[in-house]
Amino acid sequence: MKIEVWSDFACPFCYIGKRRLEEALMNFPHKNEVDILFKSFELDPNASLDTELSINEILAKKYGMSIEKAKAMNASVGQQAAAVGLTFEFDNMKPTNTFDAHRLAKLAESKGKDKEMTEQLLKAYFTDSEHIGNHDTLLKIVEEAGLNREEAKSVLESEDFAEHVRADEMEAREIGVQGVPFFVINRKYAISGAQPVEVFNDTLQKVWEEENKKISLEQIKGNEAGVCTEDGCELPEK
């Protein structure tokens, strides 16, 4: 079973949705036969690398609400995060552009380390209050994910893996992804958003049963059919 996950490292529900999927997989009897592939999606491709605004101020400005309302919304998201064992530090988050982080995630994918890199980037942004647009910070995260620092530095100093990120984003548009997280299972079913664990449980089981459905044939029997088995042959009845 293949699960493709479109997400952004600055998306709180992407981290929450990731945890809910992981919880569902823990109880899925065929989890060792599930392959997860993370896909790039930028919520704000035009975001600045550096800003003086807090995440609460950015949210308030974007949706035309008060700072107090923005803080309340983030507090509610933080409660959902806590329910799956995550700690979100909204007051200390450092909003930034995530394009270079996505490029390094693609480098990690080429080395079989995409899952480690994705987890480290999400943790760095939401829990550790790190600046994941800053190259020095990204290189530290790269090492934590088990990747080569110098190779990652070379990627950041070039345009390497940019086309991989853009290809994911183009594919997202083609299949109608309008928000993240967005989970595509076996290119047949899609789950939009950080749905409850039960939704993931039911979908995993449904897809598995459909893909491994046993053929059941209804036998038509007559009175004059001879048949042989490993135990011998039976003569047709007269």
C-alpha positions in Angstrom: 0.0 0.0 0.0 1.3 3.4 -0.9 0.4 6.6 0.9 1.5 9.9 -0.6 1.3 12.9 1.8 1.3 16.5 0.5 2.3 18.8 3.4 4.2 21.9 4.4 6.6 22.3 7.3 4.8 25.5 8.5 1.4 23.8 8.6 0.3 22.8 12.1 -2.3 20.4 10.9 0.3 18.6 8.8 2.2 17.7 11.9 -1.0 16.7 13.7 -2.2 14.7 10.7 1.1 12.9 10.5 0.8 11.8 14.1 -2.8 10.6 13.6 -1.7 8.6 10.5 1.2 7.1 12.5 -1.2 6.2 15.4 -3.5 4.4 12.9 -0.6 2.5 11.4 0.6 1.3 14.8 -2.6 -0.8 15.1 -2.8 -1.7 11.4 -1.8 -5.4 11.0 -0.2 -4.8 7.6 1.8 -1.7 8.5 5.1 -3.3 7.3 3.6 -3.3 3.8 2.8 0.4 3.8 5.1 2.8 2.1 4.8 6.5 2.9 6.1 9.2 0.6 6.1 12.9 1.5 5.3 15.4 -1.2 6.1 19.1 -1.2 3.4 21.8 -0.8 4.1 25.5 0.1 1.2 27.2 1.8 2.8 30.6 1.0 5.4 30.4 -1.8 5.9 34.2 -1.5 6.6 34.2 2.3 9.7 36.2 3.3 12.7 34.4 4.8 12.7 36.9 7.7 9.9 38.9 9.3 9.4 41.0 12.4 5.8 39.8 12.7 4.8 37.0 15.1 2.8 34.0 13.9 -0.2 35.5 15.7 0.2 38.9 14.0 0.5 37.2 10.6 -2.6 35.2 11.2 -4.5 38.3 12.4 -3.4 40.3 9.3 -4.2 37.4 6.9 -7.8 36.9 8.1 -8.6 40.4 9.3 -9.0 39.5 12.9 -7.7 40.7 16.3 -4.5 39.5 17.8 -6.6 38.1 20.7 -8.7 36.1 18.2 -5.6 34.8 16.5 -4.1 33.7 19.8 -7.3 31.9 20.7 -7.3 30.0 17.4 -3.7 29.0 17.8 -4.4 27.9 21.4 -7.1 25.6 20.1 -4.8 24.1 17.5 -2.2 23.7 20.3 -4.7 21.6 22.3 -5.2 19.3 19.3 -1.5 19.0 19.0 -1.2 18.1 22.7 -3.8 15.4 22.3 -1.4 13.5 19.9 1.7 14.2 22.1 3.0 17.3 20.4 4.0 20.6 21.9 3.4 23.7 19.7 5.2 26.9 20.8 3.1 29.5 18.9 4.5 32.5 20.8 8.0 31.7 19.8 7.6 30.4 16.2 9.7 32.0 13.5 7.6 32.3 10.3 9.6 31.9 7.2 9.7 30.7 3.6 9.9 26.9 3.4 11.2 26.3 -0.1 14.8 25.5 0.8 13.5 23.2 3.6 11.5 21.3 0.9 14.6 21.1 -1.3 16.5 19.5 1.5 13.6 17.1 2.1 14.0 16.0 -1.5 17.7 15.5 -1.0 16.8 13.4 2.0 14.3 11.4 0.0 17.1 10.6 -2.5 19.1 9.2 0.4 16.2 7.2 2.0 16.0 9.7 4.9 12.9 11.7 3.9 10.9 10.5 6.9 13.6 11.5 9.4 14.1 14.9 7.7 10.3 15.6 7.6 10.0 14.8 11.3 13.0 16.9 12.2 11.8 19.9 10.2 8.3 19.9 11.7 9.7 19.5 15.2 12.2 22.3 14.6 9.5 24.7 13.5 6.6 23.9 15.8 8.3 22.7 19.0 11.9 24.0 19.1 11.1 27.5 17.7 13.9 27.3 15.1 14.3 29.3 11.9 13.9 26.7 9.2 14.5 29.2 6.5 18.0 30.0 7.8 20.7 27.9 6.1 22.8 27.3 9.2 19.7 26.1 11.0 18.8 23.8 8.1 22.3 22.4 8.0 22.1 21.5 11.7 18.7 19.8 11.1 20.2 17.9 8.2 22.9 16.4 10.5 20.2 15.5 13.0 18.4 13.6 10.3 21.6 11.6 9.4 22.5 13.5 6.2 25.8 14.8 5.0 26.2 18.5 5.9 28.5 19.4 3.1 26.3 17.8 0.5 23.3 19.7 1.9 25.3 22.9 1.9 26.0 22.4 -1.8 22.3 21.9 -2.5 21.5 25.2 -0.7 24.1 27.1 -2.7 22.5 25.8 -5.9 19.1 25.2 -7.5 19.3 21.5 -6.9 16.0 19.7 -6.2 14.0 22.8 -7.0 12.4 21.0 -10.0 11.4 18.1 -7.7 9.6 20.5 -5.3 7.9 22.2 -8.3 6.9 18.9 -9.7 5.1 17.9 -6.5 3.3 21.2 -6.4 2.2 20.9 -10.0 1.0 17.4 -9.4 -1.0 18.7 -6.4 -2.8 21.2 -8.6 -3.5 18.5 -11.2 -5.2 16.2 -8.7 -7.1 19.0 -7.1 -5.2 19.5 -3.8 -6.4 22.8 -2.3 -5.1 22.4 1.2 -2.8 20.3 3.3 -2.3 17.8 4.8 -3.6 15.7 1.9 -3.2 12.0 1.9 -3.5 9.9 -1.3 -3.8 6.1 -0.8 -3.0 3.8 -3.7 -4.0 6.6 -6.1 -7.6 5.7 -5.4 -8.6 7.3 -2.1 -7.9 10.7 -0.7 -8.1 12.1 2.9 -8.1 15.8 3.2 -7.0 17.4 6.4 -5.9 16.1 9.8 -8.9 13.7 10.1 -9.5 11.7 13.3 -7.5 8.5 13.8 -10.7 6.4 13.1 -10.9 7.8 9.6 -7.4 6.6 8.9 -8.1 3.3 10.5 -11.2 2.7 8.4 -9.6 3.8 5.1 -6.5 1.7 5.6 -8.7 -1.4 6.3 -11.0 -0.6 3.3 -8.1 -0.2 0.9 -6.4 -3.4 2.1 -9.5 -5.4 1.8 -10.2 -4.2 -1.7 -6.6 -4.7 -2.9 -6.5 -8.2 -1.4 -10.0 -9.4 -2.1 -10.2 -13.2 -2.6 -12.2 -14.4 -5.7 -15.2 -16.4 -4.7 -16.8 -18.5 -7.4 -20.2 -20.0 -7.4 -20.0 -23.6 -8.6 -22.5 -24.9 -11.1 -22.9 -28.7 -10.7 -24.4 -31.3 -12.9 -24.8 -35.1 -12.6 -22.4 -36.3 -15.3 -19.1 -34.6 -14.5 -16.0 -36.6 -13.7 -13.4 -34.9 -11.6 -9.9 -35.8 -10.3 -8.3 -34.6 -7.1 -5.0 -35.5 -5.4 -6.9 -38.3 -3.7 -8.0 -39.9 -7.0 -10.7 -39.6 -9.6 -14.5 -39.8 -9.2 -16.6 -41.3 -12.0 -19.6 -39.4 -13.2 -22.9 -40.4 -11.7 -25.2 -42.3 -14.1 
